[in-house]
Amino acid sequence: MEIKNRHKGLQVSLSFKNGYGISAIRFPGSYGYKHNLWEVAVLRGDDIAYDTEITNDVIGFCSDDDLADIMHKVRNLEQA
């Protein structure tokens, strides 16, 4: 897991053995920032994966529980 301060906010990145990962951000301009929620992207390597069964875009307005659910789903995707 990697945690970075970004754009007056926070970015958390996590990679899984299947080649996928997530990037969760919470900073001014991200979807959900004003409500203290996360914007989450599914990653394939270092790039956003726009073609998974989970989503075809970033997922905004995610609670901590939503983030945990997305992480579980990404960890269980077939090998990238």
C-alpha positions in Angstrom: 0.0 0.0 0.0 1.2 3.5 -0.9 -0.1 6.6 0.7 0.7 10.0 -0.7 -0.3 13.6 0.0 -1.7 15.0 -3.3 -3.3 18.3 -4.2 -4.1 19.2 -0.6 -5.6 15.8 0.0 -4.8 12.1 0.0 -4.1 9.3 -2.5 -4.0 5.6 -1.4 -2.8 3.0 -3.9 -2.9 -0.8 -3.5 -1.7 -3.5 -5.9 -2.8 -7.1 -6.0 -1.1 -10.3 -7.2 -3.6 -10.6 -10.1 -2.1 -7.5 -11.8 -4.9 -5.2 -10.8 -5.0 -2.5 -8.1 -6.9 0.5 -6.9 -6.2 4.2 -6.5 -8.4 6.0 -4.0 -8.2 9.8 -3.9 -9.8 12.4 -1.7 -8.7 16.0 -2.6 -10.4 19.2 -3.8 -12.0 18.4 -7.2 -12.4 14.7 -6.7 -15.9 13.1 -6.8 -17.0 13.1 -3.2 -14.4 15.4 -1.6 -16.9 17.8 -0.2 -18.6 15.0 1.6 -15.3 13.4 2.8 -15.8 10.5 0.4 -13.4 8.7 -2.0 -13.0 8.6 -5.7 -11.8 5.2 -6.8 -10.1 3.9 -9.9 -9.5 0.3 -10.8 -5.9 0.0 -12.1 -4.2 -2.5 -14.4 -0.6 -2.0 -13.6 -0.1 1.8 -13.4 -3.0 2.6 -15.8 -6.7 3.0 -15.1 -8.6 0.0 -16.4 -11.8 1.1 -18.1 -12.9 -2.3 -19.1 -13.5 -4.4 -16.0 -16.7 -6.0 -14.8 -16.5 -3.6 -11.8 -16.7 -0.4 -13.7 -15.8 1.3 -17.0 -14.8 4.6 -15.3 -13.8 6.0 -12.0 -16.3 5.5 -9.1 -17.1 8.6 -7.1 -18.7 9.3 -3.8 -17.5 6.1 -2.1 -17.6 5.6 1.6 -14.9 3.6 3.5 -17.2 0.5 3.3 -17.7 1.0 -0.5 -13.9 1.3 -0.8 -13.4 -2.0 1.1 -16.0 -3.7 -1.2 -14.3 -2.4 -4.3 -10.9 -3.6 -3.1 -12.3 -7.1 -2.4 -13.8 -7.2 -5.9 -10.6 -6.0 -7.6 -8.5 -8.5 -5.6 -10.8 -11.3 -7.0 -10.6 -10.4 -10.7 -9.1 -12.9 -13.1 -5.4 -12.3 -13.8 -4.8 -9.1 -15.8 
